[in-house]
């Protein structure tokens, strides 16, 4: 009978340890997912800022080209 109790006790310890490890792993996975979400948001923000800067630069260049064409008497055809 003591051998069966020892086996049962060991089984309980193994199952409990596996359950605790699974919970810890799940928590770590959730933390990584949250970090990925933050990084994605930062990346989207960076792309939006880059797009805004590029748009402003393109508009500025277009304005400069128009002024140069006007100064030189060139006609722009679409």
Secondary structure, DSSP 8 states (H G I E B T S, - for coil): -HHHHHHHHHHHHHHHHHHHHHHHHHHHHHHHHHHHHHHHHHHHHHHHHHHHHHHHHHHHHHHHHHHHHHHHT-----
